[in-house]
């Protein structure tokens, strides 16, 4: 999710030049961020907490806030790709995204936990061999590991997912109502994987002003259909294992409060299609109405100021409007009332 590069502009220029196939794959490899040196509030303690899931040892870090426990906790779920969360905190590659989120929760008395996918960082295995069900199971195993600790309040563990991590957070919450207290989805899609690929790729073609867009869309649609069909019969790569996923059923099962934040200029996850679908499916089976949605104007996929079409350097910090939305009183009242 967090990549070390010299500037956003270099990444954006490279994205304009890639082929349609690379553009489709890059949909799931969240846009890298520039190297910055974000100020981070020191923690009282940062503890290595590993756990076993799917036969692998997965490695993570638990950040404890100041004060006396047991603490409420939030588990961060990154988007796609193979970058370790540790690049956000260490060395020349330090970035702002996860550290700023961690500092916000720490200042409010929450413990924060984040772990690497299989085969990333110090974690064993290979994330490319897993589908969203596997990632959700890994997440719930991590929740169980946190809940078993004396310094964590096991009844107050929430999930925060960004981008693809939003899909995983919803799926995990739907599968374990008792262990997950709430979900925060940051630019997490409510549409299917297939539709999200189509929308993201089409948006990039539009920004590049490429010709024959209808023909391109038809070709992409055919390729995704073929990949989905092949994936039902035999393994055909990572994308074939996730392209059929649609979160509607998981959204309909959820019983926990959900805060869903979108950005008006998000080229990857557009509020125009995702908000309506989220409102249509959330809590349909459970009767749950604990949904808070906000679309923040003028921000991009990372909740920074930025135009819809990619290009040029962008602020390496969250916009103030993001923090206001994250602190939505209506959502946190529902969280407290549901405990």
C-alpha positions as CSV (number, residue, x, y, z in Angstrom):
1,X,0.0,0.0,0.0
2,X,2.8,2.4,0.9
3,X,5.6,2.6,-1.6
4,X,8.9,4.5,-1.4
5,X,9.4,6.7,-4.4
6,X,10.9,10.1,-5.0
7,X,7.7,11.9,-6.0
8,X,4.0,11.3,-6.9
9,X,4.6,13.0,-10.2
10,X,7.0,10.3,-11.3
11,X,4.4,7.6,-10.4
12,X,1.6,9.4,-12.2
13,X,3.7,9.9,-15.4
14,X,4.5,6.2,-15.4
15,X,0.9,5.3,-15.0
16,X,-0.1,7.3,-18.0
17,X,2.4,5.3,-20.1
18,X,1.5,1.8,-19.1
19,X,-0.5,-0.6,-21.2
20,X,-4.1,-1.6,-20.7
21,X,-3.1,-4.8,-19.0
22,X,-0.7,-3.0,-16.6
23,X,-3.4,-0.4,-15.9
24,X,-5.8,-3.2,-14.9
25,X,-3.3,-4.8,-12.6
26,X,-2.4,-1.5,-11.1
27,X,-6.0,-1.2,-10.0
28,X,-5.3,-3.5,-7.2
29,X,-1.8,-2.2,-6.4
30,X,-2.7,0.9,-4.6
31,X,-1.1,4.1,-5.9
32,X,2.4,4.4,-4.3
33,X,3.1,7.3,-2.0
34,X,6.1,9.6,-1.9
35,X,8.9,9.5,0.6
36,X,8.1,11.9,3.4
37,X,9.1,12.4,7.0
38,X,5.8,12.6,8.8
39,X,5.8,13.5,12.4
40,X,4.5,10.6,14.5
41,X,3.4,10.8,18.1
42,X,5.6,8.4,20.1
43,X,4.0,5.4,21.6
44,X,4.4,4.1,25.1
45,X,5.1,0.7,23.6
46,X,5.3,-1.0,20.2
47,X,5.1,-4.8,20.5
48,X,5.8,-7.4,17.9
49,X,2.7,-9.6,17.8
50,X,2.7,-12.6,15.5
51,X,0.0,-15.2,15.0
52,X,-0.6,-18.3,12.9
53,X,-3.2,-18.4,10.1
54,X,-3.6,-20.8,7.2
55,X,-0.5,-22.6,8.3
56,X,1.7,-19.5,8.2
57,X,3.2,-17.3,10.8
58,X,2.0,-13.7,10.1
59,X,3.9,-10.8,11.6
60,X,2.5,-7.6,13.0
61,X,3.0,-4.8,15.4
62,X,0.8,-3.7,18.2
63,X,1.0,0.0,19.2
64,X,-0.2,0.8,22.7
65,X,-1.4,4.3,23.7
66,X,-0.5,6.1,26.9
67,X,-2.5,5.2,29.9
68,X,-3.8,2.1,31.6
69,X,-5.4,-0.8,29.7
70,X,-7.3,-2.8,28.7
71,X,-7.6,-0.6,25.6
72,X,-10.1,-0.6,22.8
73,X,-8.2,-1.6,19.6
74,X,-8.5,-1.0,15.9
75,X,-6.9,-3.3,13.3
76,X,-5.7,-1.7,10.1
77,X,-6.1,-3.5,6.8
78,X,-4.1,-2.3,3.9
79,X,-5.1,-2.4,0.2
80,X,-3.6,-4.6,-2.4
81,X,0.0,-5.2,-3.3
82,X,3.1,-6.5,-1.5
83,X,4.4,-3.5,0.4
84,X,5.1,-4.1,4.1
85,X,3.4,-1.6,6.5
86,X,6.8,-1.3,8.1
87,X,7.9,1.0,5.3
88,X,5.6,3.6,6.8
89,X,7.6,3.8,10.0
90,X,11.2,2.9,9.1
91,X,14.2,4.5,7.4
92,X,14.3,6.6,4.3
93,X,11.0,5.3,3.1
94,X,8.9,6.7,5.9
95,X,5.5,7.8,4.8
96,X,2.4,9.5,6.3
97,X,-0.6,7.3,5.7
98,X,-0.6,4.7,8.4
99,X,1.5,6.6,10.9
100,X,-1.0,9.6,10.9
101,X,-3.9,7.3,11.3
102,X,-2.2,5.5,14.1
103,X,-1.4,8.7,15.9
104,X,-5.0,9.8,15.6
105,X,-6.3,6.6,17.3
106,X,-3.5,6.5,19.8
107,X,-4.3,10.1,20.9
108,X,-7.8,8.9,21.6
109,X,-6.8,5.9,23.7
110,X,-7.0,3.2,21.1
111,X,-4.4,0.5,20.6
112,X,-3.6,-0.1,16.9
113,X,-2.5,-3.3,15.3
114,X,-1.4,-3.9,11.7
115,X,0.1,-7.0,10.2
116,X,1.8,-8.0,6.9
117,X,0.1,-10.3,4.4
118,X,1.6,-13.8,3.8
119,X,4.9,-13.5,2.0
120,X,5.3,-9.8,2.8
121,X,7.8,-8.4,5.3
122,X,8.4,-11.0,8.0
123,X,5.2,-13.0,7.3
124,X,5.4,-16.5,5.8
125,X,3.4,-17.7,2.8
126,X,2.2,-16.1,-0.4
127,X,-0.6,-13.6,-0.6
128,X,-1.0,-14.3,-4.3
129,X,-2.4,-17.7,-3.5
130,X,-5.1,-16.3,-1.3
131,X,-8.6,-14.9,-2.1
132,X,-10.6,-12.4,-0.1
133,X,-12.0,-15.2,2.1
134,X,-8.5,-16.2,3.1
135,X,-7.7,-12.5,3.9
136,X,-10.8,-12.2,6.0
137,X,-10.0,-15.4,7.9
138,X,-6.5,-14.1,8.5
139,X,-8.0,-10.9,9.8
140,X,-10.3,-12.7,12.2
141,X,-7.4,-14.8,13.5
142,X,-5.6,-11.6,14.2
143,X,-8.7,-10.2,16.1
144,X,-8.7,-13.4,18.2
145,X,-5.0,-12.9,19.0
146,X,-5.7,-9.4,20.2
147,X,-8.7,-10.3,22.2
148,X,-6.7,-12.9,24.1
149,X,-4.3,-10.2,25.5
150,X,-4.9,-8.7,29.0
151,X,-4.0,-5.2,27.7
152,X,-6.8,-5.3,25.0
153,X,-10.5,-5.0,25.6
154,X,-11.7,-7.9,23.4
155,X,-15.3,-6.5,23.2
156,X,-14.1,-3.3,21.5
157,X,-12.0,-4.3,18.5
158,X,-12.8,-2.6,15.2
159,X,-11.5,-2.9,11.7
160,X,-10.3,-0.1,9.5
161,X,-9.6,-0.9,5.8
162,X,-8.4,1.2,3.0
163,X,-9.2,0.5,-0.7
164,X,-9.2,-3.3,-1.1
165,X,-8.8,-3.5,2.7
166,X,-12.4,-2.1,2.9
167,X,-13.7,-5.2,1.1
168,X,-11.8,-7.4,3.5
169,X,-13.0,-5.5,6.6
170,X,-16.6,-5.9,5.5
171,X,-16.2,-9.6,4.7
172,X,-14.5,-10.3,8.1
173,X,-17.2,-8.3,10.0
174,X,-20.0,-10.2,8.2
175,X,-18.4,-13.5,9.1
176,X,-17.9,-12.8,12.8
177,X,-20.5,-10.4,14.3
178,X,-19.4,-11.2,17.9
179,X,-15.7,-10.5,17.5
180,X,-15.7,-7.3,15.4
181,X,-17.2,-4.2,17.0
182,X,-17.3,-1.9,14.0
183,X,-15.9,-1.2,10.6
184,X,-14.4,1.9,9.1
185,X,-14.0,1.7,5.3
186,X,-11.8,4.3,3.7
187,X,-12.4,4.4,-0.1
188,X,-13.5,0.8,0.2
189,X,-15.6,-0.3,-2.8
190,X,-19.3,-1.5,-2.4
191,X,-19.3,-2.6,-6.0
192,X,-18.0,-5.9,-7.4
193,X,-14.3,-6.4,-8.2
194,X,-15.2,-6.8,-11.9
195,X,-17.1,-3.5,-11.9
196,X,-14.3,-1.7,-10.0
197,X,-11.8,-2.8,-12.6
198,X,-14.0,-1.6,-15.4
199,X,-14.6,1.8,-13.8
200,X,-11.0,2.5,-12.7
201,X,-9.6,1.5,-16.1
202,X,-12.2,3.4,-18.1
203,X,-11.5,6.5,-15.9
204,X,-7.8,6.3,-16.8
205,X,-8.6,5.9,-20.5
206,X,-10.8,9.0,-20.3
207,X,-8.1,11.0,-18.5
208,X,-5.6,10.0,-21.2
209,X,-8.2,10.9,-23.9
210,X,-7.6,7.5,-25.6
211,X,-9.6,6.7,-28.7
212,X,-11.9,3.7,-29.2
213,X,-13.0,3.6,-25.6
214,X,-16.1,1.6,-26.3
215,X,-14.1,-1.0,-28.1
216,X,-11.5,-1.0,-25.3
217,X,-14.3,-1.5,-22.7
218,X,-15.8,-4.4,-24.7
219,X,-12.3,-6.1,-24.9
220,X,-11.7,-5.6,-21.1
221,X,-15.1,-7.0,-20.3
222,X,-14.5,-10.0,-22.4
223,X,-11.1,-10.6,-20.8
224,X,-12.6,-10.4,-17.3
225,X,-15.4,-12.8,-18.2
226,X,-12.9,-15.3,-19.5
227,X,-10.6,-14.9,-16.5
228,X,-13.6,-15.4,-14.2
229,X,-14.7,-18.5,-16.0
230,X,-11.2,-20.0,-16.1
231,X,-10.8,-19.3,-12.4
232,X,-13.9,-21.4,-11.6
233,X,-12.1,-24.5,-13.1
234,X,-8.5,-24.1,-12.2
235,X,-6.1,-21.6,-10.6
236,X,-5.2,-18.9,-13.2
237,X,-3.4,-16.3,-11.1
238,X,-4.3,-14.0,-8.3
239,X,-6.9,-11.9,-10.2
240,X,-8.8,-15.0,-11.3
241,X,-9.4,-15.8,-7.6
242,X,-10.9,-12.5,-6.7
243,X,-12.5,-11.1,-9.9
244,X,-15.9,-12.8,-9.0
245,X,-16.2,-11.2,-5.6
246,X,-19.2,-9.0,-4.9
247,X,-19.6,-7.5,-1.4
248,X,-23.4,-7.2,-1.6
249,X,-24.0,-10.4,0.4
250,X,-21.5,-9.5,3.1
251,X,-22.9,-5.9,3.4
252,X,-26.4,-7.3,3.8
253,X,-25.3,-9.6,6.6
254,X,-23.5,-7.0,8.7
255,X,-24.8,-6.1,12.1
256,X,-22.1,-3.7,13.2
257,X,-21.8,0.1,12.7
258,X,-20.1,1.0,9.5
259,X,-18.4,4.4,8.7
260,X,-17.8,4.6,4.9
261,X,-15.7,7.6,3.7
262,X,-15.3,8.4,0.0
263,X,-13.7,11.2,-2.0
264,X,-15.2,13.1,-4.8
265,X,-12.1,13.0,-7.0
266,X,-11.2,9.3,-6.4
267,X,-10.4,7.8,-9.8
268,X,-10.3,4.3,-8.4
269,X,-13.5,4.1,-6.2
270,X,-16.1,6.6,-7.3
271,X,-18.7,7.6,-4.9
272,X,-21.2,8.0,-7.7
273,X,-21.6,4.2,-8.0
274,X,-20.4,3.0,-4.6
275,X,-22.6,5.1,-2.3
276,X,-25.9,4.1,-3.9
277,X,-24.9,0.4,-3.8
278,X,-23.8,0.6,-0.2
279,X,-27.1,2.2,0.8
280,X,-29.0,-0.4,-1.1
281,X,-27.4,-3.5,0.4
282,X,-26.2,-2.6,3.9
283,X,-28.1,-4.5,6.6
284,X,-30.7,-5.8,4.2
285,X,-30.7,-9.2,5.9
286,X,-29.9,-8.1,9.4
287,X,-32.1,-5.0,9.6
288,X,-29.0,-3.0,10.5
289,X,-29.3,0.8,9.9
290,X,-26.0,1.8,11.6
291,X,-24.5,3.3,8.5
292,X,-22.7,6.6,8.2
293,X,-21.5,7.7,4.8
294,X,-19.7,10.9,3.8
295,X,-18.2,12.0,0.5
296,X,-15.5,14.6,1.0
297,X,-15.2,17.1,-1.9
298,X,-12.0,17.7,-3.7
299,X,-9.9,14.8,-2.3
300,X,-8.3,11.8,-4.0
301,X,-8.1,8.1,-3.2
302,X,-5.8,8.9,-0.2
303,X,-8.0,11.7,1.1
304,X,-5.5,14.4,-0.1
305,X,-6.3,17.4,-2.1
306,X,-6.1,16.4,-5.8
307,X,-7.8,16.5,-9.1
308,X,-9.7,13.5,-10.5
309,X,-7.2,12.8,-13.2
310,X,-3.8,11.9,-11.9
311,X,-0.8,14.1,-12.3
312,X,1.5,16.4,-10.4
313,X,2.7,16.3,-6.8
314,X,0.1,16.2,-4.0
315,X,0.1,17.0,-0.3
316,X,1.6,14.2,1.7
317,X,-0.9,14.4,4.5
318,X,-4.6,13.9,5.1
319,X,-6.8,16.9,4.4
320,X,-8.5,18.4,7.4
321,X,-11.9,17.4,6.0
322,X,-10.9,13.7,6.4
323,X,-10.2,14.1,10.1
324,X,-13.6,15.8,10.6
325,X,-15.3,12.9,8.7
326,X,-13.4,10.2,10.7
327,X,-14.5,11.8,13.9
328,X,-18.2,11.7,12.9
329,X,-20.1,11.9,16.3
330,X,-23.1,10.0,14.9
331,X,-20.9,7.0,14.1
332,X,-18.9,6.9,17.4
333,X,-22.2,7.2,19.4
334,X,-23.5,4.1,17.6
335,X,-20.2,2.3,18.3
336,X,-20.5,3.0,22.0
337,X,-24.2,2.2,22.2
338,X,-23.6,-1.1,20.5
339,X,-21.1,-2.4,23.0
